[in-house]
């Protein structure tokens, strides 16, 4: 069949229009196919790990000590190392969004074969922590600026946790601790709940913070302005309360 000149021009126009429409979609698909592999960093000499900038993370047990960083582009995060301190920070999302409409998220997987390093998270970081050494003698956690840690199944000699500025730690799987040292400030929270057990807990709470340490047999410390601590009805309690509204709630948990 022979096309008329007008029909030929119309077909050519439709082909050009279809190619222009499909070009951006093919480019996006190619970008997804070429996502860089995870960046691997050895953890053998790291004693302090800092995570910041709104990224997510998780700890897993394995036969090696390493961090793997997963992101669509390496420019979405920054890594720095100072002696035994490793810092991983997700870059400012607002700046990245103006240059890339894709997925700017950064996810960090920490694999450990023994004791996990001391951990500090800030600026909206969220993730889960579990210990792989049973028991781990000491774990130190610092959680700040709207961050959250979910503590998974762990056995610890001592847990030292400092939580501040609207952050929280939640116990979501059985966690056994001999001694808890807990420092809370400015709207922070510690949810021990029924899956948390401790021989003793020392709690310092201030400025509208809250702690549930119902699993502790002995609870000592100090509760300040607008803060409260919930303890078991059978616990031995020696907590000082301030004149400005600190409370200790003892009873059924």
C-alpha positions as CSV (number, residue, x, y, z in Angstrom):
1,X,0.0,0.0,0.0
2,X,1.4,3.4,-1.0
3,X,1.0,6.3,1.5
4,X,-0.1,9.7,0.4
5,X,2.4,12.5,1.2
6,X,0.1,13.8,4.0
7,X,-0.2,10.4,5.6
8,X,3.5,9.9,5.4
9,X,4.2,13.2,7.2
10,X,1.7,12.3,9.9
11,X,3.3,8.9,10.5
12,X,6.7,10.5,10.7
13,X,5.5,13.1,13.2
14,X,4.0,10.3,15.4
15,X,7.3,8.4,15.4
16,X,9.3,11.4,16.4
17,X,6.8,12.3,19.2
18,X,6.9,8.7,20.5
19,X,10.7,8.7,20.6
20,X,10.8,12.0,22.6
21,X,8.3,10.6,25.1
22,X,10.2,7.3,25.6
23,X,13.6,8.9,25.9
24,X,13.3,10.2,29.5
25,X,11.8,6.8,30.6
26,X,14.7,4.9,29.1
27,X,17.2,7.2,30.7
28,X,15.6,6.6,34.2
29,X,15.6,2.8,33.6
30,X,19.3,3.0,32.6
31,X,20.1,5.0,35.8
32,X,18.4,2.3,37.9
33,X,20.3,-0.4,36.1
34,X,23.6,1.3,36.8
35,X,23.2,1.9,40.6
36,X,26.7,1.7,42.1
37,X,27.6,-1.3,44.2
38,X,27.6,-0.9,48.0
39,X,30.7,0.7,49.5
40,X,32.4,-1.6,51.9
41,X,34.5,-0.4,54.8
42,X,36.4,-2.6,57.3
43,X,35.4,-2.2,60.9
44,X,38.3,-4.2,62.6
45,X,39.9,-1.2,64.2
46,X,36.8,1.0,64.7
47,X,35.8,1.5,68.3
48,X,33.4,4.4,67.8
49,X,30.8,4.7,65.0
50,X,28.8,7.9,64.3
51,X,25.8,8.0,62.0
52,X,24.0,11.3,61.1
53,X,21.8,13.1,58.6
54,X,18.6,11.0,58.5
55,X,20.0,7.8,57.1
56,X,18.8,4.3,58.2
57,X,20.9,1.5,59.5
58,X,20.8,-2.1,60.9
59,X,23.2,-4.4,62.7
60,X,23.6,-8.0,61.6
61,X,25.7,-10.8,62.9
62,X,28.2,-12.5,60.5
63,X,31.7,-13.8,60.1
64,X,33.4,-10.4,59.5
65,X,33.5,-6.9,60.7
66,X,32.5,-4.4,58.1
67,X,30.1,-1.6,57.1
68,X,28.3,-1.6,53.7
69,X,26.8,1.7,52.5
70,X,23.9,1.5,50.0
71,X,22.8,4.5,48.0
72,X,21.8,5.4,44.5
73,X,24.8,7.7,44.2
74,X,27.9,8.0,46.3
75,X,27.5,11.8,46.5
76,X,24.5,11.3,48.7
77,X,26.7,10.6,51.7
78,X,30.1,11.5,53.3
79,X,32.5,9.2,55.1
80,X,35.3,10.4,57.3
81,X,37.8,8.5,59.5
82,X,39.7,9.8,62.5
83,X,41.9,7.2,64.2
84,X,39.4,4.6,65.6
85,X,36.4,6.8,64.9
86,X,34.3,6.3,61.7
87,X,31.6,8.9,60.7
88,X,29.0,8.3,58.0
89,X,26.7,11.2,57.2
90,X,23.9,11.5,54.7
91,X,24.2,14.8,53.0
92,X,21.5,17.6,53.1
93,X,18.4,16.1,51.4
94,X,17.0,19.5,50.5
95,X,20.1,20.4,48.4
96,X,20.2,17.0,46.8
97,X,16.5,17.1,45.9
98,X,16.9,20.3,43.9
99,X,19.4,18.4,41.7
100,X,17.9,14.9,41.6
101,X,14.3,13.9,41.7
102,X,15.1,10.2,42.4
103,X,15.7,8.2,45.6
104,X,18.2,10.0,47.8
105,X,18.1,7.6,50.7
106,X,21.2,6.1,52.3
107,X,21.1,2.7,54.2
108,X,24.0,1.4,56.2
109,X,24.4,-2.3,57.2
110,X,26.9,-3.0,60.0
111,X,28.1,-6.7,60.1
112,X,29.9,-7.8,63.2
113,X,31.5,-11.1,64.3
114,X,32.1,-9.9,67.9
115,X,31.5,-6.9,70.1
116,X,29.8,-4.0,68.3
117,X,31.4,-0.5,68.6
118,X,30.1,2.3,70.6
119,X,27.4,4.0,68.6
120,X,26.3,7.6,68.3
121,X,23.3,8.7,66.1
122,X,21.9,12.1,65.5
123,X,19.8,14.3,63.1
124,X,16.9,11.9,62.4
125,X,18.8,8.7,62.1
126,X,16.7,5.5,62.6
127,X,17.7,1.8,62.9
128,X,18.1,-1.4,64.8
129,X,20.9,-2.6,67.1
130,X,21.7,-6.2,68.2
131,X,24.7,-7.6,69.9
132,X,26.5,-10.6,68.5
133,X,28.9,-11.3,71.3
134,X,27.0,-13.1,74.2
135,X,27.2,-11.4,76.5
136,X,28.8,-8.1,75.4
137,X,30.5,-6.6,78.5
138,X,29.6,-2.9,77.6
139,X,27.6,-1.1,75.0
140,X,27.5,2.7,74.9
141,X,24.7,4.4,72.9
142,X,24.2,8.2,72.2
143,X,20.9,9.1,70.5
144,X,20.2,12.8,69.7
145,X,18.2,15.2,67.6
146,X,15.1,13.2,66.7
147,X,16.8,9.9,66.2
148,X,15.5,6.4,67.2
149,X,17.2,3.1,68.0
150,X,15.3,-0.2,68.2
151,X,17.2,-2.6,70.5
152,X,16.9,-6.2,69.3
153,X,17.8,-9.4,71.1
154,X,20.9,-8.8,73.2
155,X,22.8,-9.8,76.3
156,X,24.8,-7.1,78.0
157,X,26.9,-6.6,81.1
158,X,26.4,-2.8,81.1
159,X,24.3,-0.6,78.8
160,X,25.1,3.1,79.0
161,X,22.6,5.2,77.0
162,X,22.4,8.9,76.7
163,X,19.2,10.1,74.9
164,X,18.4,13.7,74.2
165,X,16.4,16.2,72.1
166,X,13.3,14.3,71.2
167,X,15.0,10.9,70.6
168,X,14.2,7.5,71.8
169,X,15.3,3.9,72.4
170,X,12.8,1.1,72.2
171,X,13.3,-2.5,73.3
172,X,11.5,-4.7,70.7
173,X,13.1,-8.1,71.5
174,X,14.3,-9.7,74.7
175,X,17.3,-7.7,76.1
176,X,19.1,-8.8,79.3
177,X,21.3,-6.2,81.1
178,X,23.1,-6.5,84.4
179,X,23.4,-2.7,84.9
180,X,21.7,0.1,83.0
181,X,23.0,3.7,83.1
182,X,20.4,5.9,81.5
183,X,20.5,9.6,81.0
184,X,17.5,11.4,79.5
185,X,16.9,15.0,78.5
186,X,14.6,17.3,76.6
187,X,11.7,15.2,75.5
188,X,13.6,11.9,75.1
189,X,12.2,8.5,75.9
190,X,13.3,5.0,76.8
191,X,10.7,2.2,76.3
192,X,11.9,-0.9,78.2
193,X,8.6,-2.7,78.4
194,X,8.1,-6.4,79.1
195,X,11.0,-7.6,77.0
196,X,13.6,-5.7,79.1
197,X,15.2,-7.1,82.2
198,X,18.0,-5.6,84.4
199,X,19.5,-6.3,87.8
200,X,19.8,-2.6,88.4
201,X,19.1,0.7,86.6
202,X,20.3,4.2,87.4
203,X,18.2,6.8,85.7
204,X,18.7,10.5,85.4
205,X,15.7,12.2,83.7
206,X,15.0,15.8,83.0
207,X,13.0,18.3,80.9
208,X,9.9,16.3,79.9
209,X,11.5,12.9,79.4
210,X,10.1,9.5,80.1
211,X,11.5,6.1,81.0
212,X,9.9,2.7,81.4
213,X,12.3,0.5,83.3
214,X,9.8,-2.0,84.6
215,X,12.2,-4.9,84.0
216,X,14.7,-3.6,86.6
217,X,14.9,-5.0,90.1
218,X,16.6,-2.0,91.6
219,X,16.1,1.5,90.3
220,X,18.0,4.6,91.5
221,X,18.6,8.1,90.2
222,X,16.9,11.5,89.9
223,X,13.9,12.7,88.1
224,X,13.6,16.4,87.2
225,X,11.2,18.9,85.6
226,X,8.2,17.4,83.9
227,X,9.8,13.9,83.6
228,X,8.5,10.5,84.8
229,X,9.9,7.1,85.4
230,X,7.8,3.9,85.5
231,X,9.0,1.0,87.6
232,X,7.6,-2.4,88.7
233,X,5.5,-2.7,91.8
234,X,8.1,-5.2,93.2
235,X,11.2,-3.1,92.4
236,X,13.4,-1.5,95.1
237,X,13.3,2.2,94.3
238,X,15.5,5.0,95.5
239,X,14.8,8.0,93.1
240,X,14.9,11.6,94.1
241,X,12.3,13.8,92.5
242,X,12.6,17.6,92.0
243,X,10.2,20.2,93.3
244,X,9.2,21.1,89.7
245,X,7.2,18.1,88.8
246,X,9.3,14.9,88.5
247,X,7.3,11.7,89.1
248,X,7.9,8.1,89.8
249,X,5.1,5.7,88.8
250,X,5.3,2.4,90.6
251,X,2.8,-0.3,90.0
252,X,1.5,-2.7,87.3
253,X,3.5,-2.6,84.1
